[in-house]
Amino acid sequence: MAAPRRPRAGGFTLIELVAVLVIVGLLLAFSPRAFGFLVAEKELESEVSRLATTIDFVKSQAVLDQCAYAIHVNTEDMSWAVQLPREEEEESPDPDKEPVKILVFDEEMPPEELDWHKLPDGILIEFYEGRTPLRGRYAITYAADGTVPAHTLVLESNRVSSLDEADRVRTIRVSFSGLVSVGPGRDVGEFKLTEAELGR
């Protein structure tokens, strides 16, 4: 007569528990890095979008107001600012009329008077005219007709841990006519810089 079978005890084997702990450990090890990568990439996209939109706005306002506007870029402080024209009153030739308000662009405005936007830690900005990177503080002036010296702004995040430049770097190219284009990677190709070069 065969011995009665004992029912198997419920639960997990030691091997199953170790396998689950290894999987959980791997998930915990890699998820903060992946999350940090996504946050840094979104932060870069947000800053690029903000700057490109501001450049578009400045060009439009220069044309609308028929007055120069400027964007200042500081590659040492990793910041940028918009310079708006100031409103002044001009006497009317007719003494019976009130003074006329006009917009005046001050080319000598001290940088301390501007409202600077500092880029978040880990995001760098570079300024190029053609293929030449320029260091320091520069004013990019938009004329009343919306034209501007062609230039390129490159924003790079050193918090994105990807080796692929397209993940870490965004390029904002502004043509002579003020057309703004944004793309991944570092694209600092040649532009036609003046009306003469464009054959106008």
Long-range contacts (C-beta under 8 A, 24 or more apart in sequence): 33-161, 36-159, 36-161, 37-160, 37-161, 37-162, 40-122, 40-157, 40-159, 40-160, 41-157, 41-160, 41-167, 43-120, 43-123, 43-157, 43-159, 44-123, 44-155, 44-157, 44-160, 44-168, 44-170, 45-170, 47-119, 47-120, 47-123, 47-155, 48-155, 48-170, 48-172, 48-182, 49-182, 50-117, 51-80, 51-153, 51-155, 51-172, 52-172, 52-180, 52-182, 54-80, 54-82, 55-172, 55-174, 55-180, 56-180, 58-82, 58-142, 59-142, 59-146, 59-148, 59-178, 59-180, 60-146, 62-142, 62-143, 62-144, 62-145, 62-146, 63-144, 63-145, 63-146, 65-103, 65-144, 66-144, 67-103, 67-104, 67-105, 67-144, 68-105, 68-141, 68-142, 68-143, 68-144, 69-105, 69-141, 69-142, 70-105, 70-139, 70-140, 70-141, 70-142, 71-139, 71-140, 71-142, 72-111, 72-114, 72-116, 72-137, 72-138, 72-139, 72-140, 73-125, 73-127, 73-137, 73-138, 73-140, 73-153, 74-111, 74-116, 74-136, 74-137, 75-125, 75-126, 75-127, 75-134, 75-135, 75-136, 75-137, 75-138, 76-135, 76-136, 76-137, 77-116, 77-118, 78-118, 78-119, 78-123, 78-124, 78-125, 79-116, 79-117, 79-118, 79-119, 79-125, 80-116, 80-117, 80-119, 80-125, 81-111, 81-114, 81-115, 81-116, 81-117, 82-114, 82-115, 83-109, 83-114, 83-139, 105-141, 107-141, 111-137, 119-155, 122-157, 122-158, 122-159, 123-155, 123-156, 123-157, 123-158, 123-159, 124-155, 124-156, 124-157, 124-158, 125-153, 125-154, 125-155, 126-153, 126-154, 126-155, 126-156, 127-151, 127-152, 127-153, 128-152, 128-153, 128-154, 128-188, 129-193, 130-188, 130-190, 130-191, 130-193, 131-188, 131-189, 131-190, 133-188, 140-174, 142-178, 146-177, 146-178, 147-176, 147-177, 147-178, 147-195, 148-174, 148-176, 148-178, 149-176, 149-193, 150-174, 150-175, 150-176, 150-191, 150-192, 150-193, 151-191, 152-187, 152-188, 152-191, 154-186, 154-188, 156-186
